[in-house]
Amino acid sequence: MALLLPFIIVAILVYSSIKILMEYERGVIFFLGNFQTVKGPGLIFVVPFVQRMVRVNLQTATMEVPSQDVITRDNVSVKVNAVILMRVVDPQKAVLAVQDYLYATSQIAQTTLRSVLGQSQLDDLLAKRDEINSELQRIIDLQTEPWGVKVSVVEVKNVDLPQEMQRAIARQAEAERERRSKVIHAEGEYQAAQRLADAAALMGQNPIALQLRYLQTLVEIAAEKNSTTIFPVPIDLIAPFVKAMERKE
């Protein structure tokens, strides 16, 4: 039994020194507390007691930014939350430059969210979401770059408005719709009046056209209802007949 003990110890040491890293993982190796190298993926060996390995995941991670109370530049209090897509691009910096890069990125995202949205007006926050997202991504990525962390996407998810502000926006939207309706109606009336004026001017240049239109109207009225209709006859229409009778006399 005493002869097998050294072999058992060696087998345990060899087993504990074998590490397998996935394709999306890297191992940051320390030798006696000092940074040595970055290894992986695949099968690697870490010497027990003198070497230590820290696993780093290189996959894109989704981070939820908790809801923040923000006062916009036009003094409106809102609650805003966001989501961040980030990944480690330099495992060495992610381990050496910051104690916990996930926590640090979350804190930076929260402060940046309050700062950027606090400089924006409510209308910009609701209408210019893409521009605000781009600005948030640029600022957060600039601050996490020394940690070897790349922030690729920042999206503002929900903007919770106070009830009185929601009612005010609803009234504003209703007033805007009513204004557009009145403008469209007025524009239609103007176009109709313009067309009537054009038609009147055209018929005024050609009296025969006016008389033909008059006769056409009589035909349409007679066709609609089988009843007696009293319709004034213009003098111009019967003037030729009157003149002909006077010449005969």
C-alpha positions as a Markdown table, in Angstrom:
| # | Residue | x | y | z |
|---|---|---|---|---|
| 1 | Met | 0.0 | 0.0 | 0.0 |
| 2 | Ala | 2.9 | 2.4 | 0.8 |
| 3 | Leu | 4.3 | 1.8 | -2.6 |
| 4 | Leu | 1.0 | 2.8 | -4.3 |
| 5 | Leu | 0.7 | 6.0 | -2.4 |
| 6 | Pro | 3.2 | 8.1 | -4.5 |
| 7 | Phe | 1.4 | 6.9 | -7.7 |
| 8 | Ile | -2.0 | 7.9 | -6.3 |
| 9 | Ile | -0.7 | 11.4 | -5.4 |
| 10 | Val | 0.8 | 11.8 | -8.8 |
| 11 | Ala | -2.4 | 10.7 | -10.5 |
| 12 | Ile | -4.4 | 13.2 | -8.4 |
| 13 | Leu | -2.0 | 16.0 | -9.3 |
| 14 | Val | -2.1 | 15.2 | -13.0 |
| 15 | Tyr | -5.9 | 15.0 | -13.0 |
| 16 | Ser | -6.3 | 18.3 | -11.2 |
| 17 | Ser | -3.9 | 20.0 | -13.6 |
| 18 | Ile | -5.9 | 19.1 | -16.7 |
| 19 | Lys | -8.4 | 21.8 | -17.7 |
| 20 | Ile | -10.7 | 21.8 | -20.7 |
| 21 | Leu | -11.8 | 25.2 | -22.1 |
| 22 | Met | -14.7 | 25.6 | -24.5 |
| 23 | Glu | -14.3 | 27.4 | -27.8 |
| 24 | Tyr | -15.9 | 30.5 | -26.3 |
| 25 | Glu | -13.7 | 30.4 | -23.2 |
| 26 | Arg | -10.1 | 31.6 | -22.4 |
| 27 | Gly | -8.0 | 30.9 | -19.3 |
| 28 | Val | -5.9 | 33.7 | -17.8 |
| 29 | Ile | -2.9 | 31.9 | -16.1 |
| 30 | Phe | -1.1 | 33.3 | -13.1 |
| 31 | Phe | 2.3 | 31.9 | -11.9 |
| 32 | Leu | 2.9 | 32.5 | -8.2 |
| 33 | Gly | 0.5 | 35.4 | -8.3 |
| 34 | Asn | 2.0 | 37.0 | -11.4 |
| 35 | Phe | 0.2 | 37.1 | -14.8 |
| 36 | Gln | 1.8 | 34.6 | -17.1 |
| 37 | Thr | -0.3 | 34.1 | -20.3 |
| 38 | Val | -3.7 | 33.5 | -21.8 |
| 39 | Lys | -4.5 | 30.0 | -22.9 |
| 40 | Gly | -7.3 | 28.2 | -24.7 |
| 41 | Pro | -9.5 | 26.9 | -26.1 |
| 42 | Gly | -9.0 | 23.1 | -25.8 |
| 43 | Leu | -7.0 | 21.0 | -23.4 |
| 44 | Ile | -4.5 | 22.9 | -21.2 |
| 45 | Phe | -2.4 | 22.0 | -18.1 |
| 46 | Val | -2.2 | 24.1 | -15.0 |
| 47 | Val | 0.4 | 23.1 | -12.4 |
| 48 | Pro | -1.2 | 22.8 | -9.0 |
| 49 | Phe | -0.1 | 25.1 | -6.2 |
| 50 | Val | 2.1 | 27.3 | -8.4 |
| 51 | Gln | -0.3 | 28.2 | -11.2 |
| 52 | Arg | -3.9 | 29.4 | -11.1 |
| 53 | Met | -6.4 | 29.9 | -13.9 |
| 54 | Val | -9.3 | 32.3 | -14.2 |
| 55 | Arg | -11.9 | 31.4 | -16.8 |
| 56 | Val | -13.2 | 34.2 | -19.0 |
| 57 | Asn | -16.3 | 33.8 | -21.2 |
| 58 | Leu | -16.1 | 35.6 | -24.6 |
| 59 | Gln | -19.7 | 35.2 | -25.5 |
| 60 | Thr | -21.9 | 38.2 | -25.9 |
| 61 | Ala | -23.7 | 38.8 | -22.7 |
| 62 | Thr | -27.1 | 40.5 | -22.1 |
| 63 | Met | -27.2 | 42.9 | -19.2 |
| 64 | Glu | -30.4 | 44.5 | -17.9 |
| 65 | Val | -29.9 | 48.0 | -16.6 |
| 66 | Pro | -32.4 | 48.5 | -13.6 |
| 67 | Ser | -35.0 | 51.2 | -13.9 |
| 68 | Gln | -33.6 | 54.7 | -13.2 |
| 69 | Asp | -35.3 | 57.8 | -12.0 |
| 70 | Val | -34.5 | 60.5 | -14.5 |
| 71 | Ile | -35.4 | 64.2 | -14.6 |
| 72 | Thr | -35.3 | 65.4 | -18.2 |
| 73 | Arg | -34.0 | 68.9 | -19.3 |
| 74 | Asp | -37.6 | 70.2 | -19.4 |
| 75 | Asn | -38.2 | 69.0 | -15.8 |
| 76 | Val | -40.3 | 65.9 | -16.4 |
| 77 | Ser | -39.7 | 63.0 | -14.0 |
| 78 | Val | -39.6 | 59.6 | -15.8 |
| 79 | Lys | -38.5 | 56.0 | -15.0 |
| 80 | Val | -36.2 | 54.5 | -17.7 |
| 81 | Asn | -34.6 | 51.1 | -18.0 |
| 82 | Ala | -32.3 | 49.7 | -20.7 |
| 83 | Val | -30.5 | 46.6 | -22.0 |
| 84 | Ile | -26.9 | 46.2 | -23.0 |
| 85 | Leu | -25.1 | 43.7 | -25.2 |
| 86 | Met | -21.5 | 43.3 | -24.3 |
| 87 | Arg | -18.6 | 40.9 | -24.6 |
| 88 | Val | -15.0 | 40.5 | -23.5 |
| 89 | Val | -12.5 | 41.2 | -26.3 |
| 90 | Asp | -9.3 | 41.1 | -24.1 |
| 91 | Pro | -9.4 | 38.5 | -21.3 |
| 92 | Gln | -6.1 | 39.8 | -19.8 |
| 93 | Lys | -7.5 | 43.3 | -19.3 |
| 94 | Ala | -10.9 | 42.0 | -18.1 |
| 95 | Val | -9.2 | 40.1 | -15.2 |
| 96 | Leu | -6.3 | 42.5 | -14.4 |
| 97 | Ala | -7.8 | 46.0 | -15.0 |
| 98 | Val | -11.0 | 45.6 | -13.0 |
| 99 | Gln | -12.2 | 43.5 | -10.1 |
| 100 | Asp | -15.5 | 42.5 | -11.6 |
| 101 | Tyr | -16.1 | 43.8 | -15.1 |
| 102 | Leu | -19.8 | 42.8 | -15.2 |
| 103 | Tyr | -20.6 | 44.8 | -12.0 |
| 104 | Ala | -18.4 | 47.7 | -13.2 |
| 105 | Thr | -20.1 | 47.9 | -16.5 |
| 106 | Ser | -23.6 | 47.8 | -14.9 |
| 107 | Gln | -22.7 | 50.7 | -12.6 |
| 108 | Ile | -21.2 | 52.8 | -15.5 |
| 109 | Ala | -24.4 | 52.1 | -17.6 |
| 110 | Gln | -26.7 | 53.3 | -14.8 |
| 111 | Thr | -24.8 | 56.6 | -14.2 |
| 112 | Thr | -24.5 | 57.2 | -18.0 |
| 113 | Leu | -28.2 | 56.5 | -18.5 |
| 114 | Arg | -29.1 | 59.1 | -15.9 |
| 115 | Ser | -26.6 | 61.6 | -17.3 |
| 116 | Val | -27.5 | 61.4 | -21.0 |
| 117 | Leu | -31.2 | 61.3 | -20.5 |
| 118 | Gly | -31.1 | 64.1 | -18.0 |
| 119 | Gln | -29.7 | 66.3 | -20.8 |
| 120 | Ser | -32.5 | 65.4 | -23.2 |
| 121 | Gln | -36.0 | 66.8 | -23.5 |
| 122 | Leu | -39.0 | 64.5 | -23.2 |
| 123 | Asp | -39.9 | 64.9 | -26.8 |
| 124 | Asp | -36.4 | 63.8 | -27.9 |
| 125 | Leu | -36.5 | 60.9 | -25.5 |
| 126 | Leu | -39.7 | 59.7 | -27.1 |
| 127 | Ala | -39.0 | 60.6 | -30.8 |
| 128 | Lys | -35.2 | 60.3 | -31.1 |
| 129 | Arg | -34.6 | 57.0 | -29.5 |
| 130 | Asp | -32.0 | 55.8 | -32.0 |
| 131 | Glu | -29.9 | 58.9 | -31.5 |
| 132 | Ile | -30.0 | 58.5 | -27.7 |
| 133 | Asn | -29.1 | 54.8 | -28.0 |
| 134 | Ser | -26.1 | 55.6 | -30.2 |
| 135 | Glu | -24.9 | 58.2 | -27.7 |
| 136 | Leu | -25.3 | 55.9 | -24.8 |
| 137 | Gln | -23.4 | 53.1 | -26.6 |
| 138 | Arg | -20.6 | 55.4 | -27.5 |
| 139 | Ile | -20.1 | 56.8 | -24.0 |
| 140 | Ile | -20.3 | 53.4 | -22.2 |
| 141 | Asp | -18.1 | 51.7 | -24.7 |
| 142 | Leu | -15.5 | 54.4 | -24.3 |
| 143 | Gln | -15.4 | 53.9 | -20.5 |
| 144 | Thr | -15.3 | 50.0 | -20.7 |
| 145 | Glu | -12.6 | 49.9 | -23.4 |
| 146 | Pro | -9.7 | 49.9 | -20.8 |
| 147 | Trp | -11.2 | 46.8 | -19.2 |
| 148 | Gly | -11.2 | 44.8 | -22.5 |
| 149 | Val | -15.0 | 45.0 | -22.7 |
| 150 | Lys | -16.8 | 45.9 | -25.9 |
| 151 | Val | -20.3 | 47.3 | -25.6 |
| 152 | Ser | -21.9 | 46.8 | -28.9 |
| 153 | Val | -25.6 | 47.7 | -28.3 |
| 154 | Val | -27.4 | 49.9 | -25.8 |
| 155 | Glu | -31.2 | 50.1 | -26.1 |
| 156 | Val | -33.6 | 52.1 | -24.0 |
| 157 | Lys | -36.5 | 49.7 | -23.3 |
| 158 | Asn | -39.3 | 51.4 | -21.4 |
| 159 | Val | -40.0 | 55.0 | -20.6 |
| 160 | Asp | -42.6 | 55.2 | -17.8 |
| 161 | Leu | -44.3 | 58.6 | -17.6 |
| 162 | Pro | -46.4 | 60.0 | -14.7 |
| 163 | Gln | -50.2 | 59.7 | -15.2 |
| 164 | Glu | -50.7 | 63.4 | -15.5 |
| 165 | Met | -48.1 | 63.6 | -18.3 |
| 166 | Gln | -49.7 | 60.7 | -20.1 |
| 167 | Arg | -53.0 | 62.5 | -20.1 |
| 168 | Ala | -51.4 | 65.7 | -21.3 |
| 169 | Ile | -49.7 | 63.9 | -24.2 |
| 170 | Ala | -53.0 | 62.3 | -25.0 |
| 171 | Arg | -54.8 | 65.7 | -25.1 |
| 172 | Gln | -52.0 | 67.1 | -27.2 |
| 173 | Ala | -52.2 | 64.2 | -29.7 |
| 174 | Glu | -56.0 | 64.6 | -29.9 |
| 175 | Ala | -55.7 | 68.4 | -30.5 |
| 176 | Glu | -53.1 | 67.7 | -33.2 |
| 177 | Arg | -55.4 | 65.2 | -34.9 |
| 178 | Glu | -58.3 | 67.7 | -34.8 |
| 179 | Arg | -56.1 | 70.4 | -36.2 |
| 180 | Arg | -55.0 | 68.2 | -39.1 |
| 181 | Ser | -58.7 | 67.3 | -39.8 |
| 182 | Lys | -59.7 | 71.0 | -40.0 |
| 183 | Val | -56.7 | 71.8 | -42.2 |
| 184 | Ile | -57.6 | 68.9 | -44.6 |
| 185 | His | -61.3 | 69.9 | -44.6 |
| 186 | Ala | -60.4 | 73.6 | -45.3 |
| 187 | Glu | -58.0 | 72.5 | -48.1 |
| 188 | Gly | -60.8 | 70.4 | -49.7 |
| 189 | Glu | -63.2 | 73.4 | -49.5 |
| 190 | Tyr | -60.6 | 75.6 | -51.1 |
| 191 | Gln | -59.9 | 73.2 | -53.9 |
| 192 | Ala | -63.6 | 72.8 | -54.6 |
| 193 | Ala | -64.2 | 76.5 | -54.6 |
| 194 | Gln | -61.2 | 76.9 | -57.0 |
| 195 | Arg | -62.7 | 74.3 | -59.4 |
| 196 | Leu | -66.1 | 76.0 | -59.3 |
| 197 | Ala | -64.5 | 79.4 | -60.1 |
| 198 | Asp | -62.6 | 77.8 | -63.0 |
| 199 | Ala | -65.7 | 76.2 | -64.3 |
| 200 | Ala | -67.7 | 79.5 | -64.0 |
| 201 | Ala | -65.0 | 81.4 | -65.8 |
| 202 | Leu | -64.9 | 78.8 | -68.6 |
| 203 | Met | -68.7 | 78.8 | -69.0 |
| 204 | Gly | -68.7 | 82.6 | -68.9 |
| 205 | Gln | -66.5 | 82.7 | -72.0 |
| 206 | Asn | -68.9 | 80.3 | -73.9 |
| 207 | Pro | -72.6 | 81.0 | -73.2 |
| 208 | Ile | -73.6 | 77.9 | -75.3 |
| 209 | Ala | -71.8 | 75.7 | -72.8 |
| 210 | Leu | -73.8 | 77.3 | -69.9 |
| 211 | Gln | -77.1 | 76.6 | -71.7 |
| 212 | Leu | -76.1 | 73.0 | -72.4 |
| 213 | Arg | -75.2 | 72.5 | -68.8 |
| 214 | Tyr | -78.6 | 74.0 | -67.9 |
| 215 | Leu | -80.4 | 71.5 | -70.1 |
| 216 | Gln | -78.4 | 68.6 | -68.8 |
| 217 | Thr | -79.5 | 69.6 | -65.3 |
| 218 | Leu | -83.1 | 69.6 | -66.3 |
| 219 | Val | -82.7 | 66.1 | -67.8 |
| 220 | Glu | -81.1 | 64.8 | -64.6 |
| 221 | Ile | -83.8 | 66.2 | -62.4 |
| 222 | Ala | -86.6 | 64.8 | -64.6 |
| 223 | Ala | -85.0 | 61.3 | -64.5 |
| 224 | Glu | -84.7 | 61.1 | -60.7 |
| 225 | Lys | -88.3 | 61.6 | -59.7 |
| 226 | Asn | -91.5 | 61.3 | -61.7 |
| 227 | Ser | -93.0 | 64.6 | -60.4 |
| 228 | Thr | -93.7 | 68.1 | -61.6 |
| 229 | Thr | -90.8 | 70.4 | -61.3 |
| 230 | Ile | -91.0 | 74.2 | -61.7 |
| 231 | Phe | -87.6 | 75.4 | -63.1 |
| 232 | Pro | -86.9 | 79.0 | -64.1 |
| 233 | Val | -85.9 | 79.3 | -67.8 |
| 234 | Pro | -83.1 | 81.9 | -68.5 |
| 235 | Ile | -84.1 | 84.7 | -70.9 |
| 236 | Asp | -80.9 | 84.0 | -72.9 |
| 237 | Leu | -82.2 | 80.6 | -73.7 |
| 238 | Ile | -85.5 | 81.8 | -75.3 |
| 239 | Ala | -84.2 | 85.1 | -76.6 |
| 240 | Pro | -83.6 | 83.8 | -80.2 |
| 241 | Phe | -87.1 | 82.5 | -80.4 |
| 242 | Val | -88.6 | 85.9 | -79.3 |
| 243 | Lys | -86.5 | 87.8 | -81.8 |
| 244 | Ala | -87.6 | 85.4 | -84.6 |
| 245 | Met | -91.3 | 86.0 | -83.8 |
| 246 | Glu | -90.9 | 89.8 | -83.7 |
| 247 | Arg | -89.3 | 89.7 | -87.2 |
| 248 | Lys | -92.3 | 87.8 | -88.5 |
| 249 | Glu | -94.8 | 90.3 | -87.1 |
